[in-house]
Amino acid sequence: MTVPDMNAQQAKKWAMTGLGLAAGLSLAACATPGAETAGEAIAPLSPRITALIDANRGYPDWRDFPRQGTPPPSAVEVAGRVTALDSASSEAAAQVAAIDWTLEDPEGFARRVADDIAARPIAPATLQTREEVEAFAQGLRDRGRAPPPIPRR
């Protein structure tokens, strides 16, 4: 940067600061009360608007809303449903307790799973070594290269 460029940037910064200060002062001047107050200048619709606001100041009650759907069940019905759920839960707990769990020997289970896996035939692609897979991939890459350009005369 040369010295004139730096001076131009300095002047731009001062100008922007001055604009910001002027905008702030003009906003402050708008916010200060002048000769007129709110009571002196009344619009023609103000009494009507004030009356509407005063009439609707209260919050609506639930009785003002239309009833939709069925009413909620009574407390007796809810208590009956809770009792039915409690009995169903206790029945499910009793059924779970009656299950004869067979995972008492985790090592034996792991042995049975390993024997089951060893008894299944392995796919030929799984038997390939890493080098064979890499050679196959390189062959595909070589086949995918574009041929050399045809010389034009």
Backbone bond lengths (Angstrom), bond angles and torsions (degrees), N, CA, C in turn:
res aa  C-N    CA-C-N  psi(-1)  N-CA   C-N-CA  omega(-1)  CA-C   N-CA-C  phi
1 M - - - 1.446 - - 1.521 109.42 -
2 T 1.280 114.09 144.08 1.457 118.29 177.27 1.515 108.58 -97.48
3 V 1.314 115.58 170.32 1.458 120.76 -177.94 1.522 111.43 -63.20
4 P 1.364 120.56 -42.36 1.468 118.65 178.63 1.535 112.22 -62.04
5 D 1.349 117.92 -35.99 1.463 119.70 178.22 1.522 110.84 -63.30
6 M 1.327 116.52 -41.15 1.456 120.76 -179.98 1.523 110.46 -65.61
7 N 1.344 116.25 -38.69 1.457 119.37 178.96 1.528 110.70 -66.95
8 A 1.336 117.01 -36.13 1.460 120.15 178.57 1.530 110.18 -65.11
9 Q 1.309 116.99 -40.65 1.457 119.93 178.16 1.522 111.11 -66.00
10 Q 1.328 116.16 -38.65 1.465 120.43 178.59 1.529 109.98 -63.26
11 A 1.342 116.46 -42.97 1.465 120.45 179.78 1.529 110.41 -65.79
12 K 1.342 116.72 -36.94 1.460 120.32 179.18 1.526 110.52 -64.82
13 K 1.329 116.98 -40.50 1.462 120.66 178.36 1.522 110.92 -62.82
14 W 1.323 117.44 -43.64 1.463 120.71 -179.78 1.523 110.78 -66.05
15 A 1.345 116.50 -38.39 1.461 119.96 179.65 1.528 110.27 -64.46
16 M 1.343 117.31 -43.87 1.457 120.44 179.29 1.530 110.88 -64.48
17 T 1.330 117.59 -37.75 1.463 121.10 177.42 1.521 109.91 -63.53
18 G 1.325 116.29 -42.30 1.467 120.33 178.90 1.517 111.70 -64.05
19 L 1.338 117.43 -40.94 1.463 120.32 178.17 1.526 111.13 -64.16
20 G 1.307 116.62 -41.10 1.464 120.45 178.68 1.515 111.25 -64.24
21 L 1.326 117.00 -40.96 1.456 121.25 179.01 1.529 110.35 -65.61
22 A 1.326 116.68 -41.62 1.470 120.37 179.42 1.528 110.69 -64.64
23 A 1.329 117.45 -41.38 1.462 120.43 178.80 1.522 110.75 -64.42
24 G 1.310 117.14 -41.12 1.463 120.66 178.42 1.513 112.13 -63.61
25 L 1.319 117.27 -42.29 1.463 120.63 179.35 1.524 111.30 -66.22
26 S 1.336 116.72 -38.51 1.462 118.24 179.94 1.527 110.65 -68.08
27 L 1.323 117.85 -36.05 1.462 119.80 176.38 1.522 111.28 -67.83
28 A 1.312 116.88 -36.83 1.463 120.39 178.28 1.518 110.12 -66.88
29 A 1.320 117.22 -36.08 1.461 120.13 178.99 1.522 110.38 -67.19
30 C 1.335 117.66 -34.08 1.459 120.23 178.22 1.520 111.35 -68.94
31 A 1.313 117.22 -30.63 1.454 120.95 -175.12 1.524 112.16 -82.07
32 T 1.325 118.64 -18.58 1.461 119.55 -178.07 1.510 109.56 -78.25
33 P 1.325 117.20 141.98 1.460 119.00 -179.54 1.523 110.73 -70.11
34 G 1.311 115.41 140.32 1.450 120.35 -179.74 1.516 110.29 -101.94
35 A 1.318 115.45 -149.83 1.458 120.68 -178.50 1.517 110.63 -73.11
36 E 1.332 117.28 -33.05 1.455 120.31 -178.54 1.519 110.18 -87.76
37 T 1.304 116.12 144.11 1.464 120.66 172.99 1.517 108.02 -114.28
38 A 1.309 116.45 173.90 1.462 120.74 -176.52 1.526 111.45 -63.69
39 G 1.314 118.50 -30.64 1.453 121.04 -178.15 1.520 112.92 -76.29
40 E 1.326 117.81 -24.22 1.458 120.50 -176.05 1.524 112.45 -77.35
41 A 1.318 117.12 -39.60 1.459 120.13 -177.12 1.520 108.71 -106.80
42 I 1.330 117.91 99.91 1.457 122.69 -178.55 1.522 107.83 -109.43
43 A 1.322 115.15 129.55 1.459 120.07 178.35 1.527 108.97 -73.96
44 P 1.341 118.68 157.41 1.467 119.69 -178.23 1.527 113.96 -65.34
45 L 1.322 120.45 -24.37 1.459 121.79 -179.07 1.521 113.10 -91.77
46 S 1.300 118.41 -4.60 1.465 120.78 -175.13 1.515 113.91 -57.48
47 P 1.336 121.81 -44.56 1.480 118.96 -179.93 1.523 112.27 -63.00
48 R 1.309 117.67 -38.44 1.470 120.71 179.24 1.525 110.54 -66.26
49 I 1.328 116.61 -43.92 1.471 120.36 179.32 1.519 110.11 -63.62
50 T 1.318 117.06 -43.74 1.464 120.45 179.70 1.523 110.71 -62.10
51 A 1.341 117.45 -40.12 1.460 120.36 179.38 1.525 110.89 -65.26
52 L 1.337 118.15 -40.38 1.464 120.88 178.15 1.525 111.64 -64.61
53 I 1.313 115.87 -41.01 1.470 119.55 179.57 1.518 110.15 -64.95
54 D 1.339 116.41 -44.85 1.464 119.48 -179.26 1.526 111.80 -64.02
55 A 1.327 117.61 -36.16 1.459 120.68 -179.04 1.531 111.94 -69.99
56 N 1.331 117.90 -27.39 1.468 120.92 -175.25 1.524 112.61 -112.41
57 R 1.313 118.00 28.55 1.466 120.64 -178.99 1.524 113.07 -73.16
58 G 1.294 118.05 -31.76 1.463 120.83 -176.65 1.518 111.91 -74.02
59 Y 1.321 116.12 149.73 1.457 121.06 176.84 1.529 109.21 -76.62
60 P 1.325 118.07 148.60 1.472 119.11 178.79 1.530 110.56 -69.84
61 D 1.327 114.44 149.49 1.460 120.77 176.67 1.517 109.15 -93.37
62 W 1.325 115.86 162.35 1.462 119.76 179.00 1.526 110.99 -64.00
63 R 1.317 116.77 -29.62 1.463 119.27 -179.04 1.526 111.66 -68.07
64 D 1.361 117.45 -17.03 1.459 121.19 178.95 1.532 112.06 -79.18
65 F 1.315 117.55 -17.45 1.462 120.68 -178.25 1.527 109.60 -88.27
66 P 1.312 117.61 141.81 1.467 118.86 178.56 1.522 110.75 -71.12
67 R 1.329 115.70 146.10 1.462 121.19 179.50 1.528 108.46 -76.82
68 Q 1.326 115.93 132.30 1.461 120.36 -179.74 1.512 108.81 -124.97
69 G 1.310 116.95 138.51 1.458 121.34 176.75 1.511 111.63 72.75
70 T 1.317 113.85 -160.18 1.456 119.62 -178.74 1.519 109.00 -93.35
71 P 1.313 116.86 151.71 1.462 119.09 178.35 1.524 110.15 -69.71
72 P 1.315 117.41 157.51 1.469 119.16 179.68 1.527 110.05 -64.86
73 P 1.334 116.13 155.09 1.473 118.49 -178.16 1.527 111.10 -67.58
74 S 1.324 114.53 158.34 1.467 119.74 -179.95 1.524 109.71 -73.44
75 A 1.322 115.74 166.82 1.461 121.02 -178.69 1.526 110.91 -64.24
76 V 1.310 117.95 -33.30 1.473 121.73 179.81 1.530 109.53 -66.30
77 E 1.335 116.09 -42.37 1.467 119.82 179.35 1.530 111.02 -65.65
78 V 1.328 116.92 -40.73 1.472 120.48 178.46 1.525 109.78 -64.28
79 A 1.315 117.42 -41.78 1.468 120.44 178.61 1.523 110.56 -62.25
80 G 1.322 118.10 -38.90 1.466 121.21 177.22 1.521 111.92 -63.56
81 R 1.335 116.32 -40.86 1.466 119.68 178.09 1.526 111.20 -64.97
82 V 1.325 117.16 -40.67 1.471 120.73 178.98 1.522 110.17 -63.76
83 T 1.321 117.79 -41.55 1.466 121.37 178.50 1.527 110.39 -62.73
84 A 1.343 116.96 -41.71 1.471 120.57 178.75 1.530 110.52 -63.66
85 L 1.327 117.30 -40.96 1.467 119.68 177.52 1.520 112.16 -65.69
86 D 1.324 116.90 -39.04 1.461 119.68 178.08 1.527 111.32 -63.54
87 S 1.324 116.81 -42.31 1.472 118.84 -179.94 1.532 110.35 -67.65
88 A 1.351 117.89 -39.00 1.469 120.15 177.62 1.528 110.54 -64.41
89 S 1.320 116.47 -37.02 1.468 119.85 178.15 1.525 111.11 -66.49
90 S 1.301 116.94 -40.99 1.477 119.11 179.16 1.535 110.53 -68.31
91 E 1.338 118.10 -35.51 1.469 120.53 176.32 1.532 110.47 -64.61
92 A 1.335 117.26 -42.34 1.468 120.38 178.64 1.520 110.30 -64.08
93 A 1.330 118.15 -40.02 1.464 121.15 178.44 1.524 110.87 -63.97
94 A 1.326 117.52 -38.02 1.470 120.90 178.18 1.526 110.79 -67.16
95 Q 1.359 117.23 -38.61 1.456 120.23 178.01 1.528 111.31 -66.32
96 V 1.315 117.50 -38.86 1.473 120.73 178.26 1.527 109.83 -66.77
97 A 1.309 117.19 -39.53 1.468 120.10 179.37 1.527 111.01 -66.32
98 A 1.340 118.81 -27.64 1.469 121.65 -178.58 1.526 112.86 -80.86
99 I 1.324 118.64 -8.79 1.473 121.15 -178.96 1.521 109.35 -70.03
100 D 1.335 116.28 135.34 1.465 121.79 176.84 1.526 107.04 -89.83
101 W 1.293 115.45 100.13 1.470 120.27 -177.01 1.520 109.60 -72.89
102 T 1.349 116.55 133.11 1.460 121.16 -175.11 1.525 112.41 -104.87
103 L 1.278 118.49 4.48 1.471 120.23 -178.74 1.522 111.61 -94.95
104 E 1.340 116.53 40.18 1.452 118.91 178.32 1.519 110.96 -76.25
105 D 1.369 117.76 -22.49 1.467 121.92 -179.32 1.533 108.45 -118.61
106 P 1.345 118.96 86.27 1.458 119.86 -177.42 1.530 112.87 -64.90
107 E 1.333 118.29 -32.86 1.467 119.86 179.27 1.519 110.90 -65.96
108 G 1.335 116.89 -40.19 1.459 120.43 177.54 1.525 110.79 -65.37
109 F 1.327 117.44 -39.29 1.467 120.97 177.51 1.528 109.96 -62.46
110 A 1.324 117.19 -43.82 1.467 120.68 179.41 1.523 110.42 -63.77
111 R 1.353 117.59 -37.78 1.463 121.23 177.78 1.524 111.17 -64.27
112 R 1.342 116.66 -43.45 1.462 120.12 179.07 1.527 111.41 -63.36
113 V 1.318 117.77 -40.09 1.465 121.03 178.53 1.523 110.25 -65.66
114 A 1.348 117.94 -43.13 1.467 121.33 179.01 1.527 110.95 -63.78
115 D 1.340 117.29 -39.95 1.467 120.19 177.78 1.525 110.95 -65.56
116 D 1.344 117.27 -38.39 1.461 121.38 178.66 1.525 110.50 -64.69
117 I 1.317 117.01 -40.53 1.469 120.51 178.88 1.522 110.51 -67.47
118 A 1.342 117.03 -40.66 1.469 120.73 -178.80 1.529 111.14 -67.14
119 A 1.335 118.80 -27.63 1.463 121.80 -177.88 1.530 112.22 -77.21
120 R 1.296 119.19 -17.75 1.477 121.69 -178.22 1.522 110.05 -84.52
121 P 1.338 117.14 143.26 1.477 118.93 178.75 1.532 110.40 -70.55
122 I 1.326 114.49 148.39 1.460 120.99 -178.76 1.516 108.62 -97.07
123 A 1.326 116.99 139.88 1.461 121.98 179.63 1.530 109.76 -66.75
124 P 1.349 117.92 145.25 1.459 120.08 -178.78 1.528 113.10 -59.57
125 A 1.323 117.86 -33.40 1.472 119.61 179.62 1.519 111.38 -64.91
126 T 1.346 117.17 -27.97 1.455 120.86 179.55 1.515 111.42 -72.70
127 L 1.343 117.62 -26.87 1.457 121.29 -177.56 1.528 112.56 -79.41
128 Q 1.343 118.16 -10.66 1.460 119.97 -179.23 1.520 110.30 -69.48
129 T 1.320 114.58 146.08 1.462 119.06 177.99 1.519 109.11 -84.99
130 R 1.300 115.58 170.03 1.466 120.67 179.42 1.524 111.07 -63.00
131 E 1.326 116.36 -37.94 1.461 119.71 -179.31 1.527 111.25 -64.98
132 E 1.347 116.21 -38.76 1.460 119.62 178.67 1.536 110.81 -65.71
133 V 1.293 116.29 -40.14 1.464 120.14 179.27 1.521 110.22 -65.27
134 E 1.342 117.13 -43.04 1.465 120.52 179.51 1.525 111.24 -65.24
135 A 1.348 117.33 -38.68 1.461 120.28 178.42 1.526 110.50 -65.09
136 F 1.329 117.34 -39.89 1.455 120.92 177.65 1.525 110.98 -63.49
137 A 1.346 116.43 -43.16 1.466 120.41 179.53 1.521 110.90 -64.90
138 Q 1.340 117.49 -39.46 1.465 119.91 178.54 1.528 110.68 -65.77
139 G 1.322 117.06 -37.38 1.462 120.08 176.70 1.526 111.27 -62.28
140 L 1.337 116.78 -40.29 1.470 119.78 176.86 1.521 111.26 -65.56
141 R 1.344 117.17 -38.84 1.468 119.66 177.95 1.515 111.23 -64.76
142 D 1.345 116.42 -39.86 1.464 119.90 179.85 1.530 110.62 -65.48
143 R 1.320 116.96 -39.50 1.464 119.93 178.65 1.523 111.45 -68.28
144 G 1.306 117.35 -25.04 1.450 121.25 -176.82 1.514 114.29 -83.47
145 R 1.316 117.81 -6.48 1.471 119.83 179.74 1.522 110.09 -73.03
146 A 1.328 114.55 145.05 1.452 120.19 177.92 1.530 109.77 -72.48
147 P 1.309 117.51 147.28 1.462 119.31 178.45 1.533 109.31 -69.43
148 P 1.330 116.43 161.49 1.468 118.50 -179.73 1.532 109.49 -65.52
149 P 1.318 117.09 153.54 1.460 119.36 -178.40 1.526 112.00 -66.77
150 I 1.320 115.09 151.24 1.460 121.01 179.22 1.518 107.83 -80.87
151 P 1.343 117.27 128.02 1.474 118.44 -179.86 1.531 109.95 -67.36
152 R 1.305 116.55 134.00 1.463 122.12 179.17 1.519 108.45 -103.58
153 R 1.317 115.79 135.21 1.462 119.30 179.20 1.478 112.96 -111.50
